[in-house]
Amino acid sequence: MPTASSTATSRRLLSLLSLLQVRRDWPAALLAQRLGVSDRTVRRDIDRLRELGYPVHTSRGPEGGYRLEAGSELPPLLFDDEQAIALTVALRIAVTAGAGIADDAARALSTVRQVLPSRLRSRVDSFEITAMKSAGREVDPQVLLALSSIIRAGEELRFDYATDDPGPPRRLQPHHLVVRDGRWYLIGWDPVRADWRVYRADRVTPRSPNGPRFTPRRLPGDDVAGFLLARFRGGPGWPCRGEVVLDLPAAQVFPFAEDGIVEELAPGRTRLLLGSWSWPALAATLARFDADLEVIGPPALRTAFGELADRAARAADPRPRQNE
């Protein structure tokens, strides 16, 4: 049965470990003051943590102290209540990130949950989300790590890109790796086209060696999320884009415009630029707005509306169709 002395020592070790995890460097005297013990007791407790596998570095001199370093093995971790909740929530969300770590995240969540106090376990169990399949293919975590390393190193990326016509290896000065709706994107400057480009990370296969180092550029607007959204608005990635004017207020169009561009021309008249995978699909999407509209362009969209109207007229005809 644990004695009062051993219990006090264990609690002090946990407090010491918690302090070492929240600050990079701790002067020995300050640690002793925070724990309410002598410098000698702090030294003994540091030795105990080292025996448990925690790599605590000692700095010498008048201002000597302690630092918790990264080690070769993973020792037991200590989290406060808020950190534990944040970790479990993050692990639940990880399954939707499209980073190919769903199974590992589930195993990690099970491990963390098993050691949570009951007061915390009930709280995290009440947080339930529905995991939706990623919008695109999952990305190999090793590819994400490689891309992140290249971005940090400021080196040019040489890569193959999986498309219908892959062509020769490509070059890119990568700046940002972002995730949107479960799909990962690589944003960078194309030195050949002299323009910013966006690539889907699940289609990127890095080549070795990397290219030369480069000087980072400022992204237009200095806003990664805004830049990516602007590239999607109006469907730059869609094969079919069209422009119409709707007899509706902009406030009624915006909630249903998805990634389109909405502009109020006058009270009750709104310009909408939208994209889709085909002209009939785009016409059908625009027809969902219960209002008259004017097709600005292109002609293919006007043609698709004509075909949609013919199809709707045939569907509305109550007379049975004769097999030709």
Buried (B, 14 or more C-beta within 10 A) or exposed (E): EEEEEEEEBEEBBEBBBEBBBEEEEBBBEBBBEEBEBEEEBBBEBBEBBBEEEBBBEEEEEEEEBBBBEEEEEEBEEBBEEEBBBEBBBEBBEBBBBBBBBBEBBBEBBEEBBEEBEEEBBEBBEEEEEEEEEBEBBBBBEEBBEBBEEBBEEBBBBBBBBEEEEEEEEBBBBBBBBBBEEBBBBBBBBBEEEEEBBBBBBBBBEBEEEBBEEBEEEEBEEEEBEEBBEBBBBBBEEBEBBBBBBBEBBBEBBEEEBEBBBBEBEEEEBBBBBBBBEEBBBBBBBBBEBEBEBEBBEEEBBBBBBEEBEEEEEEEEEEEEEEEE
